């Protein structure tokens, strides 16, 4: 069992991620850390773990290239991926390997995860807490792409994949800064069985400036779904409908993000692009909001200010009444 951790300028989070991999109750894990050209103290953190981990340093090339380098070093029959700002509960690997054991022929097993906000210190005590035991009733096995089309965002740190199949499909696509995980899931699971274990065994950290929160990811996700429409001509009518819904959901999130930023003209351009791809629910409402988008941030700020004034006024009245 091989764990691959890509690391780039992550000295504040890396030790927690590595420790959570080494603290797994499943034995026989090799932990591979790929230093992707870091310029901070990442190398020192890696060195502090000594021979408990394997590591390699390479020029910066992005998370996909770093994961692929780790896959090239992996010796296990299965490969799991862990991002540096995330961590696992101690029974994560053991529970998922049990799914593979009970259902021979699976190519991928994912699990549930939960988000942690910046500043949350829950992870500091993670290693001392026992993870949840395996619960067979929470396993769902799938034999076609319908469920993946319904829920393609599994989260890279939740999955364990069969190593030979991973290499067979060509690992991660390094041309995709975002959406590379979704792209890989579809290539892996096309014509193969996969499963989800509905136990929350992974904790994912939200942090400012991460790729997850950047707008450029929307175009990459659209590329993934557009390619699927071409590369999977045998999809059923239901699957085509689900694919279309996923594509429109990306456009909806993209437009909403632009409106929050007050970028009305950019929102209208994305709306125009969405019309070429399909019918976006709520199109007219989005368009009307785009016309007043430049003043929306100011309106939201004024509303928050007014709400604060009302709250302070109410608090003052209650204090005077108590006197």
Secondary structure as UniProt FT lines:
FT   STRAND          2..7
FT   TURN            11..13
FT   HELIX           14..22
FT   STRAND          30..36
FT   HELIX           42..48
FT   HELIX           50..52
FT   STRAND          54..58
FT   HELIX           63..73
FT   STRAND          78..81
FT   TURN            84..85
FT   STRAND          86..88
FT   TURN            90..91
FT   HELIX           92..102
FT   TURN            104..105
FT   STRAND          106..116
FT   TURN            118..119
FT   HELIX           122..128
FT   HELIX           136..138
FT   STRAND          139..142
FT   HELIX           146..150
FT   HELIX           156..158
FT   STRAND          160..162
FT   HELIX           163..168
FT   TURN            169..170
FT   TURN            174..175
FT   HELIX           180..189
FT   TURN            190..191
FT   STRAND          193..205
FT   TURN            208..209
FT   HELIX           211..213
FT   HELIX           216..231
FT   TURN            233..234
FT   HELIX           237..260
FT   TURN            261..262
FT   HELIX           264..277
FT   TURN            281..282
FT   HELIX           283..291
FT   HELIX           293..322
//
